[in-house]
Amino acid sequence: MSQLPSFTVFDTETTGLDPKRGDKIIEIAGVRIEDGVIREDLSFTQFVNPERSIPWEAKRVNHIEDSDVAGAPTIDQVLPEFLEFAKGSILIAHNCDFDMNFLQTEKELCWGYIEMPECLCTMRLSRALYPSEFRHNLDSLAARLAIKMPVGRHRAMPDVLMTAQALLVMLKNGDISTMDHLRKLAGKKSLVA
């Protein structure tokens, strides 16, 4: 892994599934991986006030209540702080299209121009490394890789730590030591043939 850069593994919790329909981020967390080591001392976690009530369906999954986010800063404050935390690294998320869709939509609420860093996907990496497996969600991947389910699953930081562990195991299992190799397996597929 010596040729690989620093990573920021991150996750968001949201009020729903579609930012284009008004769903909002209510929690964002990240942890740095430096030199192939998960650095829990270099972590970011923050509730986000969505300026709307959290639907019961979301509360049932992530156990975040309206009272948890009522005094939290709004996304225009949190997103620049998170991106500053992630600066100089490659973003990693499980099913990164979901999280990046929210970040891209929410960045429009922030002052000025915000450049979004590259993001690679551990779900895509799992599909590339384990093509005969049917499921590639985080629970299935963790079971496949013998990663212990953390307390607080479906909250941002526990999910981040599971994803970070899964990434390191897959990098080793796939003998991935360069960014070109990782991008080929975990990056967006080109639409050009």
C-alpha positions in Angstrom: 0.0 0.0 0.0 3.0 2.2 -0.1 2.0 4.0 -3.3 -1.5 4.7 -2.1 -2.4 8.2 -0.8 -4.2 9.2 2.4 -7.9 8.3 2.4 -10.9 9.9 4.2 -13.6 7.2 4.7 -16.9 8.9 5.3 -20.6 8.3 5.7 -23.7 10.4 6.0 -27.0 9.8 7.7 -30.0 11.5 6.0 -33.7 12.3 6.3 -34.5 10.1 3.3 -33.1 8.7 0.1 -33.4 11.6 -2.4 -31.7 15.0 -2.0 -33.5 16.2 -5.2 -36.8 15.8 -3.3 -35.6 17.8 -0.3 -34.0 15.1 1.8 -31.1 16.4 3.9 -27.9 15.3 5.6 -28.4 15.0 9.4 -25.0 13.5 10.3 -21.6 13.3 8.7 -18.6 11.4 9.9 -15.2 10.6 8.6 -11.9 9.0 9.6 -8.5 9.3 8.0 -6.4 6.3 6.8 -2.7 7.3 6.7 0.0 4.9 5.6 -2.5 2.0 5.6 -3.6 2.7 9.3 -7.0 3.7 10.4 -6.4 6.8 12.5 -9.3 7.1 14.9 -7.5 10.1 16.4 -8.0 11.8 13.1 -11.8 11.7 12.9 -14.7 14.0 12.2 -18.3 13.6 13.4 -21.0 16.2 13.4 -24.8 16.3 13.5 -26.3 18.6 10.9 -29.5 20.6 11.4 -31.7 19.8 8.4 -34.0 22.7 9.1 -37.0 20.3 8.8 -38.3 17.4 10.9 -36.8 13.9 10.5 -39.4 11.4 9.1 -40.1 8.4 11.3 -38.8 6.1 8.7 -35.3 7.7 8.9 -35.5 7.8 12.8 -36.2 4.0 12.8 -33.0 3.3 10.8 -30.5 5.8 12.2 -32.0 6.5 15.6 -31.4 10.2 15.2 -34.1 12.4 16.7 -35.1 15.9 16.0 -33.8 16.9 19.4 -30.3 15.6 18.4 -30.0 18.0 15.5 -32.0 21.0 16.8 -29.0 22.8 18.1 -26.5 21.5 15.4 -25.0 23.7 12.7 -26.5 23.7 9.3 -24.9 22.1 6.2 -23.4 25.4 5.0 -21.2 25.4 8.1 -20.5 21.7 8.3 -19.7 20.8 4.7 -16.7 23.2 4.4 -15.4 21.9 7.8 -15.7 18.3 6.6 -14.0 19.1 3.3 -11.2 20.9 5.2 -10.8 17.8 7.3 -10.6 15.6 4.2 -8.2 17.9 2.3 -5.3 16.1 0.7 -7.0 12.7 0.7 -9.2 10.6 -1.5 -12.8 10.2 -0.2 -14.0 6.6 0.2 -17.6 5.6 0.9 -19.7 2.5 0.7 -22.1 3.1 -2.1 -20.4 6.5 -2.6 -23.0 7.5 -5.3 -25.6 7.9 -2.5 -23.4 10.0 -0.2 -21.8 12.1 -3.0 -25.3 12.8 -4.5 -26.1 14.4 -1.1 -22.8 16.3 -0.9 -23.2 17.6 -4.4 -26.8 18.8 -3.8 -26.0 20.2 -0.4 -22.9 22.1 -1.6 -25.2 24.4 -3.5 -26.3 25.8 -0.2 -22.8 26.8 0.7 -21.3 30.2 0.0 -18.9 30.3 -3.0 -17.5 27.6 -5.1 -16.7 24.3 -3.4 -14.7 21.7 -5.3 -15.6 18.1 -4.4 -12.7 15.7 -4.0 -12.5 12.4 -5.8 -14.5 9.6 -4.2 -14.0 5.9 -4.6 -16.5 3.2 -3.7 -16.0 0.1 -1.5 -19.2 -1.4 -2.9 -17.8 -1.2 -6.4 -14.5 -2.6 -5.0 -16.4 -5.5 -3.4 -18.2 -6.3 -6.7 -14.9 -6.3 -8.6 -13.1 -8.5 -6.1 -15.9 -10.9 -5.3 -17.9 -11.1 -8.5 -19.6 -14.4 -7.6 -21.1 -13.0 -4.5 -24.7 -11.8 -4.7 -24.8 -9.1 -2.0 -22.4 -6.3 -1.6 -24.1 -4.1 1.1 -22.0 -3.2 4.1 -23.4 -5.9 6.4 -22.8 -8.7 3.8 -19.3 -7.3 3.1 -18.4 -7.2 6.8 -19.6 -10.8 7.3 -17.6 -11.9 4.3 -14.5 -10.3 5.6 -15.0 -11.3 9.2 -15.4 -7.7 10.4 -17.2 -7.4 13.7 -20.5 -5.5 13.6 -20.0 -2.4 15.7 -22.4 -1.1 18.3 -24.5 1.7 16.8 -24.7 0.3 13.3 -26.5 2.7 10.9 -25.0 5.7 12.6 -22.3 7.5 10.6 -19.1 6.8 12.7 -19.7 3.1 13.3 -20.4 2.7 9.5 -17.3 4.7 8.7 -15.1 2.4 10.9 -16.6 -0.7 9.3 -16.0 0.7 5.8 -12.4 1.6 6.7 -11.7 -1.9 7.9 -13.3 -3.4 4.8 -11.2 -1.2 2.6 -8.0 -2.2 4.2 -8.9 -5.9 4.0 -9.9 -5.6 0.3 -6.7 -3.7 -0.6 -4.7 -6.6 0.9 -6.9 -9.4 -0.5 -6.8 -7.7 -4.0 -3.1 -7.0 -3.8 -3.9 -3.4 -4.7 -0.9 -1.1 -4.2 -1.4 1.7 -6.8 -4.1 4.3 -7.3 -4.5 3.3 -10.9 -5.4 -0.2 -9.8 -7.7 1.0 -7.1 -9.5 3.5 -9.4 -10.0 0.8 -12.0 -11.8 -1.4 -9.4 -13.5 1.2 -7.2 -14.0 4.3 -9.4 -16.8 5.3 -11.6 -17.0 3.3 -14.8 -16.5 5.3 -18.0 -19.6 5.5 -20.2 -17.3 5.5 -23.3 -16.7 2.0 -24.7 
